[in-house]
Amino acid sequence: MSAADETWTWATVASTDPLRVRLDGDDAPLLITPENLAGGLREGDRVWTQRYGRRLILHRAPTSRTAVLGMPGQTTESYYRLSRSVSGQDYWFDFQAGASREANLMVRHPEEGDMVVFRVGSNGQLRMSTYAPSGTTAATRPLPFAFAVGEVSMELLANGATDSVAVTYPSNRFTKVPLVFVNSQGTVPRRTFGASGNSTSGFTLRTANYSGGNSGAQTVHWLAVQLEV
């Protein structure tokens, strides 16, 4: 069968049980049940149809709710490209269904050949990869999966004394125990700070003063980072 026997046109879903569509320009729905590759449909949805011989195939449903690229069971890549010229240079912005259960956003500079790829895994992990014009990987950088920051006001502390404060992370922020960093603010700190009992829900901020003199009130900033899922 030649390409001349194949036509494409827009249609409107007239009913779903049985599935019937009305081609643009027709007054009544076609009295055949099409092959539906467009997913779930509702009456009134707009569909893009392929007529191939006696077959009528619904390929996708590009409505205001969704636009589908790629078919169920498809093993080859599908992607959507946006192009723009910036200062006389062309750039491509590709949204790709990756091969490793990832959604990829690729920024390409076709004239130079370099590329940056942001990869979002099905587990929520975000990675960034850069590629040289030769196509070889220049670097792969996993971005922090989750982080939290905060500050704690610590009261004055006499020489030889210790103190501690419980710090609670935002609810459901971390899936693994994060790394914790603390940093004190003050003109004469005179004391040390550290974190203990770290978990996915919080840690204990501890301080000690063995400087030989009393220490004034301190503000302590903390940063908790989970690098990977």
N, C-alpha and C positions, 0 to 999 in steps of 0.2 A: 504494500500500500504506500503511495507516495505522499509527500508533504501536502500536495494539493487536496488530498482527501481529509486533511486535518484542519479544523477551525477552532478558534478560541473566542469566547464572548462572555459578557457579564450576564448574570441571571439573579433572580430573587427566589428565595425559598418560599413556596406557596403552602406547603404542608410538610409535616415530618412523619406522619404515620397514615398512609404510606408517604415516603419521601418523594416530593414533586417539586420541580423548579419551573419558573416561567422565564424564558429567555428575553432579554431586552428587545423590545419591538414587537413581541408577541402579545396577543390579547388573553391567551389561556395557557395554563401549564401544560407541559409535555406529558403524555400519558405513558411514560416509561419510568422505571426506577433507576436512577443513576448510580454509578459506583462512587461511593462517598469516601474521599481521601482528605476531607476538610475537617474531620473531627466532629464534635458535638455541634449541632445546628438548631436554630430556632426559626419559627415562621417569621419572615421579613428579613432574615439575614441575606446579605449580598455575598455571592460566590463567583469564583472565576472558573469557568467550565471549558472542558476540552471535548470536542466532538471528533471521534476517531472511528470512521466507518459507521457502524451501528451502535457504537458504544458512546455513552455520555458519562464523563468523568468529572467529579467535583474535586479540584485540586487543593483549594484553600479557601478560607473565609476571612478576607481582609476587611473586617468591620471596625467600628470605632473602639470595640472592646479588645480586639487582638488581631495580629497578623501572623500567619504561620508560614515558616520557611522550612522545607524539609518534610519528609513523610515518615510516619511510624515504620520502624524496622530499617530505616535507611542507615547504611554503614559508612557512606562517603560523607565528606564534610559539607555543611551548608553554612553560608555566611551572607552577611548584608554589608554593603560597602557605601560609605559616604566619602565624597571627594571634595577637596577645596584647594584653591590656589592661594598661597600666602606669600606676598612680596615676590610674585613671579615664579614661585616654586610650588609644584603640585604635591599634595599630601593625600594619603588614603587612610581612612579610619574604618577598619573592618571589625565586624562583630561575628565571631566564628564559634561554631559548635566544635570543641576540641575533641581529640581522640582519646584523652585520658580522663573522661568524666569532668571536663573543665569547660567553662565558658571563657573565651578569649577576646580581649579587646586589643587589636593590633593597630599601631600607629606607624605607617610606612612613609618613607621619603623615596619614591621610586627612582628619581634621578640620581640620588646618591647611593641608594641601595641599603641604607641602614634602617633598622626597625626596632621598636620597643613593643613588648607584649606584656599585658597584664592578664594573669590567669587566675580565675576564681574557681576553686575546686568545689565539688559537691559537698565537701565537709566544711566549707566556709573559709578555707585557707586562701590568702591572696599572695601571689608571687609576681615579681616583675623580672622579665628577662630582656637583655639588650643583645642585639646582633650586629656584627660588623657587616660592611658591604659584601664581603665574601660569603656571607651566610653562616659563618661560624658563630657560636655563642660567645659573647664578650663577657657576660656576667649573668648570674641568676641570684636574685635577692628576695628571699622570703620576707614579706612585710609582717610586722607584729600582728598576731591574730586578735589580741585584746590588750588594753592597758587601762590603768586608772591612776589618778594623781590626787594629792590632797596635802593638807598641812595640819600640824598639831601644835598647839601652844603649850609649852612646858613651863612649869613654875620654877622659881629660883631653887637652887640645890646647894646644900652646904657641903663643905669638903668631906670626903669619905662616904657620902650618901649615894643611894641609888633610887631610881624611880622607873615606873613603866606605865604605858597607856595602851589600851586595846584599840586597834584600828580595824574597822569593818569595811570591806570592799562593797561597791554597789552590787545589788542582788543579781545573780546569774551572769556576772561579768566574765568569770574565768571557768574554763573546763579542765585546766590543769593548774598545778601550783605555780604561780608566776615568780619571776625574779623580783626582788625588792631592793630599791636603792633609797638611802636617806641622806639628807644634807641639811645641816643646821645653819641658821642665819643669826649673826650677832657679832659685836665688835670684839668681845673677849669670851669665846665659848667656854673654855675651861673644862669641858666635859666631853665624853665620847657618847656616840649613839650607835645603835644597832637594832636589827630585827630578829625576832625569834618566833617559833611556833607558827611559821608561815603555812597557810592553807589556801584553798580556793575561795574562802570566805573572809579572810583577814589575817592579821599578824599582830604581834605584840611589839610595840616600840619601847626599847629599853635605853636608859641613859645612866651613866655613872660619872661621879666627879672625884678624881683623885689628884687634883691639880695643886693642892696645898692651900687653896683659897676658895671662898664661896663663889658660886656661879649665878649670874642673874637669869631672869626669865629668857627663854629661847623659843623661837619659832622654827619648827622642823618641817621641811618639805619631803614628801615621799613619792616614789614612782614605782608602780608595780607593772611588769610587762610579761605577757605570755607570748613567746615568739611563734610557736607553731601549735596546731591543733593536737 
